Amino acid sequence: MESKIPYKIYLTEDEIPTQWYNVRADMKNKPAPLISPADGHALTIEEMNPIFCEELNKQELDNDTAYFDIPGEIMDFYKMYRPSPLVRAYFLEKALDTPAKIYYKFEGNNTSGSHKLNSSIAQAYYAKKQGLKGVTTETGAGQWGTALSMACAYFGLDCKVFMVKVSYEQKPFRREVMRTYGATVTPSPSMTTQVGRKILSEHPDTTGSLGCAISEAVETAVTNPGYRYVLGSVLNQVVLHQSIIGLEAQTAMKKYGIKPDILIGCAGGGSNLGGFTGPFFGEILRGEADYKIIGVEPSSCPSFTRGKFAYDFCDTGMICPLAKMYTLGSQFMPSANHAGGLRFHGISPILAQLYHDGYFEARAVEQSSVFEAAEIFARTEGILPAPESSHAIRVAIDEALKCKETGESKTIAFNLTGTGYFDLVAYQQYNDGTMTDVIPDDAVIAEALTKLPKIGNE
């Protein structure tokens, strides 16, 4: 079988999954519900409808339905760039001189440059179906904003994007892709919203955060009739939509008799890690298989490894519902790290619960080591990876080198969800030797955690 495995494994169009998988249906301990910051009661669909799309709220709160049918219009769009390949990293294996077998699921083969299109087209579809005028959102590195602007153009919706200020400045060309697709892009925090003005008055020199941008996007949605807020990560619905990645990977692996030992994804809000590993978690939860799963986060924003499992605001302006997750505190301001998509103070409630229950491990890695891994990968596999996905590459290489030391021939698979062609400022700093690693002090994290809401927490 080994010699028959091609470099790239493509499924046929007929093998694209026609349903999304909801890992919550198989979880014994369900993720804690979203609650009201006013009195701590679990939010109902009716209470969430003014913020999010109605059909998406149903998906968000459903802990029991294992599979959701993918609507035909979304399937038609998926077929423009799906299925995505599962690639055997033969050249990386050779460069590392490892007995390990390394695979990666490549999600960067579309104009948005990442996996984010899988959920943006779904969310835009439901917004259009509801008869909305447009949607608002935040974006970190810009992949989600790009994907949503594409989806909105496809369905004829207005798209307002609040882009984290540091990424707005570092990645001007990704911003221009969004504008090309018709989106309005505003650096966050901004003076265009009440919450943005408040944040700037308190932190005038801030480079922004995903939490800040979320606050501005939510305020804009609820104050403009015909608009709703959509989110590219964290939420249960997003992990649901992104499960198509893991489902395709499962199908490709079964087709060629590949049995992974280790599964790896980067962890920011959770769409990458949750989408890739969700269906595999399902196998673990049902007692069908066992895998070592690793979530990799930046040392500059280590919510899993140094955060607290507690209810917290998802946004810096503290206007959103409370989610129970591993958090550094909604007031934590991460450094201007180049992994913009991972600069979120919290994590998906689904992944938080799975991590709390011991189903996987998390590792924090420093920026310079991430770009070292990205360079190795680029030189061997011919793809310039996004900084976010390069966190997974870093740990995949580390695990492969462990196999070299022990002589074990383990099968490693990771999720490569984006390309880094709009991240060349970061690559320039790495190549020039000017890149620095910023690790927050314990006191900084402790201070942010003192501001956790009392409601929902002991």
Residue pairs with C-beta under 8 A, 6 or more apart in sequence:
1 256
1 257
4 256
5 88
5 256
5 258
6 88
7 87
7 88
7 90
8 85
8 86
8 87
8 88
9 85
9 86
9 87
9 88
9 252
9 255
9 256
10 83
10 85
11 83
11 248
11 251
11 252
11 255
12 83
13 79
13 83
15 83
15 248
15 251
16 75
16 78
16 79
16 82
16 83
16 244
16 248
17 70
17 244
17 247
17 248
17 251
18 69
18 70
18 75
19 67
19 68
19 69
19 70
20 67
20 68
20 70
20 240
20 241
20 243
20 244
20 247
21 66
21 67
21 240
21 243
21 246
21 247
21 278
21 279
21 282
22 59
22 62
22 65
22 66
22 67
22 68
22 236
22 240
22 243
23 239
23 243
23 274
23 278
23 279
23 281
23 282
23 285
23 350
24 30
24 31
24 62
24 63
24 64
24 236
24 350
25 63
25 64
25 65
25 66
26 66
26 281
26 282
26 285
26 286
27 63
27 285
27 350
27 353
27 354
28 285
28 357
29 353
29 356
29 357
30 63
30 353
31 63
31 236
31 324
31 349
31 350
31 352
31 353
32 311
32 323
32 324
32 349
32 353
32 456
33 42
33 43
33 61
34 42
34 43
34 48
34 60
34 321
34 322
34 323
34 349
35 41
35 42
35 43
35 311
35 321
35 322
35 455
35 456
36 43
36 47
36 321
36 322
36 455
37 313
37 318
37 320
37 321
37 322
37 453
37 455
38 455
39 455
40 322
40 455
40 456
43 321
45 54
45 57
45 58
45 61
48 57
48 60
48 61
48 321
49 57
50 222
51 218
51 221
51 222
51 228
51 229
51 320
52 60
52 228
52 229
52 230
53 123
53 126
53 127
53 130
53 132
53 228
53 230
54 126
54 130
55 126
55 129
55 130
56 123
56 126
56 230
56 237
59 68
59 236
59 237
59 240
60 235
60 236
60 237
61 236
68 240
70 78
70 122
70 244
71 125
73 125
74 121
74 122
74 125
77 121
77 151
77 154
78 118
78 121
78 244
80 110
81 109
81 110
81 117
82 244
82 248
83 248
83 252
84 105
84 106
84 107
84 109
84 245
84 248
85 105
85 106
85 109
86 103
86 104
86 105
86 106
86 248
86 249
86 252
86 253
86 413
87 103
87 104
87 105
87 106
87 381
87 416
88 101
88 102
88 103
89 102
89 103
89 104
89 380
89 381
91 380
91 381
91 382
92 102
92 376
92 377
92 380
92 381
92 397
92 400
93 100
93 101
93 102
93 400
94 380
95 376
95 379
95 380
96 397
96 400
96 401
96 404
97 404
98 400
98 401
98 403
98 404
99 403
99 404
99 407
99 408
99 409
100 399
100 400
100 403
100 404
100 408
100 409
100 410
100 411
100 412
101 258
101 409
101 410
101 411
101 412
102 396
102 400
102 412
102 413
102 414
103 253
103 258
103 260
103 411
103 412
103 413
103 414
104 381
104 396
104 413
104 414
104 415
104 416
105 245
105 248
105 249
105 276
105 413
105 414
105 415
105 416
106 383
106 416
107 114
107 115
107 118
107 245
107 415
107 416
107 417
107 418
108 114
108 383
108 385
108 386
108 416
108 417
108 418
108 419
110 117
111 146
111 150
111 177
112 120
112 143
112 146
112 147
112 150
112 177
113 143
113 146
113 386
113 418
113 419
113 421
113 422
114 143
114 144
114 146
114 147
114 386
114 417
114 418
114 419
115 242
115 245
115 271
115 272
115 275
115 415
115 417
115 418
116 143
116 144
116 146
116 147
116 148
116 232
116 271
116 417
117 147
117 150
117 151
118 241
118 242
118 244
118 245
118 275
119 147
119 232
119 237
119 238
119 241
119 242
119 271
120 144
120 147
120 148
120 150
120 151
120 230
120 232
121 147
121 150
121 151
121 154
122 241
123 135
123 148
123 151
123 230
123 237
123 241
124 135
124 148
124 151
124 152
124 154
124 155
124 157
124 230
125 151
125 155
127 134
127 135
127 155
127 157
127 228
127 230
128 155
128 156
128 157
130 228
132 157
132 226
132 227
132 228
133 157
133 158
133 225
133 226
133 227
134 152
134 157
134 158
134 159
134 160
134 226
134 227
135 148
135 152
135 157
135 158
135 159
135 160
135 221
135 227
135 228
135 229
135 230
136 159
136 160
136 161
136 162
136 217
136 218
136 220
136 221
136 224
136 227
136 228
136 229
136 230
137 144
137 145
137 148
137 159
137 160
137 161
137 162
137 217
137 229
137 230
137 231
137 232
138 144
138 145
138 161
138 162
138 163
138 164
138 188
138 210
138 213
138 214
138 216
138 217
138 231
138 232
139 145
139 146
139 148
139 161
139 162
139 163
139 164
139 167
139 178
139 213
139 232
140 163
140 164
140 167
140 210
140 213
140 268
140 340
140 341
140 342
140 343
140 344
141 167
141 171
141 174
141 339
141 340
141 341
141 386
141 387
141 388
141 422
141 423
142 163
142 167
142 171
142 174
142 175
142 177
142 178
142 340
142 422
143 174
143 232
143 341
143 386
143 388
143 418
144 232
144 233
144 341
145 161
145 163
145 174
145 178
145 183
145 185
146 174
146 177
146 178
146 181
147 232
148 159
148 161
148 183
148 230
148 232
149 159
149 161
149 177
149 178
149 179
149 181
149 182
149 183
150 181
151 157
152 158
152 159
152 181
152 182
152 183
153 159
153 181
153 182
158 182
158 184
158 227
159 178
159 181
159 182
159 183
159 184
160 183
160 184
160 186
160 217
160 220
160 227
161 178
161 183
161 184
161 185
161 186
161 217
162 186
162 187
162 188
162 190
162 213
162 216
162 217
162 220
163 175
163 178
163 185
163 186
163 187
163 188
163 213
164 187
164 188
164 207
164 208
164 209
164 210
164 212
164 213
164 340
164 343
165 187
165 188
165 189
165 206
165 207
165 208
166 207
166 208
166 336
166 340
167 174
167 208
167 340
168 175
168 185
168 187
168 188
168 208
169 187
170 336
170 338
170 340
170 425
170 426
171 340
171 422
171 423
171 425
173 422
174 422
175 185
177 422
178 185
179 185
186 192
186 216
187 208
188 196
188 208
188 212
188 213
188 216
189 195
189 196
189 197
189 199
189 200
189 203
189 206
189 208
189 212
189 213
189 216
190 196
190 200
190 216
191 197
191 200
192 216
192 220
193 215
193 216
193 219
193 220
194 219
195 215
195 216
195 219
195 317
195 319
196 212
196 215
196 216
198 317
199 206
199 212
199 215
199 316
199 317
200 206
203 333
206 212
206 333
207 336
209 316
209 332
209 333
209 334
209 343
209 344
209 345
210 269
210 343
210 344
210 345
211 313
211 314
211 315
211 316
211 317
211 330
211 332
211 344
211 345
212 315
212 316
212 317
214 231
214 314
214 315
214 316
214 317
214 320
215 315
215 316
215 317
215 318
215 319
215 320
216 317
217 229
218 229
218 315
218 317
218 319
218 320
219 317
219 319
220 227
220 229
221 227
221 228
221 229
222 229
231 238
232 238
232 269
232 271
233 268
233 269
233 270
233 271
233 272
233 341
233 344
233 348
234 269
234 270
234 271
234 314
234 323
234 325
234 344
234 346
234 347
234 348
234 349
235 348
236 348
236 349
236 350
238 269
238 270
238 271
238 274
238 348
239 270
239 271
239 274
239 275
239 278
239 348
239 350
239 351
241 275
242 271
242 272
242 274
242 275
242 276
242 278
243 274
243 275
243 278
243 279
244 275
245 275
245 276
245 415
245 417
246 275
246 276
246 277
246 278
246 279
246 280
247 279
249 276
249 279
249 413
250 279
250 280
252 258
253 259
253 260
253 413
258 411
259 411
260 280
260 291
260 411
260 412
260 413
261 291
261 292
261 410
261 411
261 412
262 291
262 292
262 293
262 294
262 396
262 399
262 410
262 411
262 412
262 413
263 276
263 277
263 280
263 291
263 292
263 293
263 294
263 413
263 414
264 293
264 294
264 295
264 296
264 392
264 395
264 396
264 399
264 412
264 413
264 414
264 415
265 272
265 273
265 274
265 275
265 276
265 277
265 294
265 295
265 296
265 392
265 414
265 415
266 272
266 273
266 295
266 296
266 297
266 339
266 342
266 388
266 389
266 390
266 391
266 392
266 415
266 417
267 273
267 295
267 296
267 297
267 303
267 304
267 342
267 347
267 351
267 362
267 391
268 297
268 301
268 339
268 341
268 342
268 343
268 344
268 347
268 388
269 341
269 344
269 346
269 347
269 348
270 347
270 348
270 350
270 351
271 348
272 388
272 389
272 392
272 415
272 417
273 295
273 348
273 351
273 415
274 348
274 350
274 351
275 415
276 414
276 415
276 417
277 293
277 360
278 350
280 289
280 291
280 293
281 293
281 354
281 359
281 360
283 289
283 291
284 290
284 291
284 359
285 359
292 360
292 361
293 359
293 360
293 361
294 360
294 361
294 362
294 363
294 395
294 399
295 304
295 351
295 355
295 360
295 361
295 362
295 363
296 362
296 363
296 364
296 365
296 391
296 392
296 394
296 395
297 303
297 304
297 305
297 342
297 362
297 363
297 364
297 365
297 391
298 337
298 339
298 342
298 343
298 364
298 365
298 366
298 367
298 370
298 391
299 364
299 365
299 366
299 367
299 437
299 438
299 439
300 334
300 335
300 337
300 339
300 343
300 367
300 437
300 438
300 439
300 440
301 328
301 332
301 334
301 335
301 337
301 342
301 343
301 344
301 345
301 440
302 328
302 364
302 440
303 325
303 326
303 327
303 328
303 344
303 345
303 346
303 347
304 326
304 347
304 355
304 362
304 364
305 362
305 363
305 364
306 328
306 364
306 440
306 442
306 445
307 326
307 327
307 328
307 345
307 346
307 347
307 445
307 449
308 326
308 327
308 449
308 452
309 324
309 325
309 326
309 352
309 356
310 324
310 325
310 327
310 452
310 456
310 457
311 322
311 323
311 324
311 452
311 453
311 455
311 456
311 457
312 322
312 323
312 324
312 325
312 327
312 329
312 330
312 345
312 346
312 452
312 453
313 319
313 320
313 322
313 330
313 453
314 320
314 321
314 322
314 323
314 330
314 346
315 330
316 330
316 331
318 330
318 453
322 453
322 455
322 456
323 346
323 349
324 349
324 352
324 353
324 456
325 346
325 347
325 348
325 349
325 352
326 346
326 347
326 352
326 355
326 356
327 345
327 346
327 347
327 449
327 452
328 345
328 346
328 440
328 445
328 448
328 449
329 345
329 445
329 447
329 448
329 449
329 450
329 451
329 452
330 345
330 346
330 448
330 451
331 448
331 451
332 345
332 440
332 444
332 445
332 448
334 343
334 345
334 440
335 438
335 440
337 343
337 367
337 438
338 367
338 387
338 423
338 425
338 426
338 429
339 367
339 370
339 387
339 388
339 390
339 391
340 387
340 388
341 386
341 388
341 418
342 388
342 391
345 448
346 352
347 355
354 360
355 362
363 395
365 391
365 394
365 395
366 437
366 439
367 387
367 435
367 436
367 437
367 438
368 430
368 435
368 436
368 437
369 394
370 387
370 390
370 391
370 393
370 394
371 387
371 390
371 426
371 427
371 430
371 435
372 394
372 430
373 390
373 393
373 394
373 397
374 384
374 385
374 387
374 390
374 393
374 420
374 427
375 430
376 393
376 397
377 383
377 385
377 390
377 393
377 397
378 384
378 385
383 416
383 419
384 419
384 420
384 421
384 427
385 393
385 416
385 418
385 419
385 420
386 417
386 418
386 419
386 420
386 423
387 420
387 423
387 426
388 417
388 418
389 415
389 416
389 417
389 418
390 420
392 414
392 415
392 416
393 414
393 416
395 414
396 412
396 414
399 410
399 412
400 412
402 408
403 409
403 410
420 426
420 427
426 435
429 435
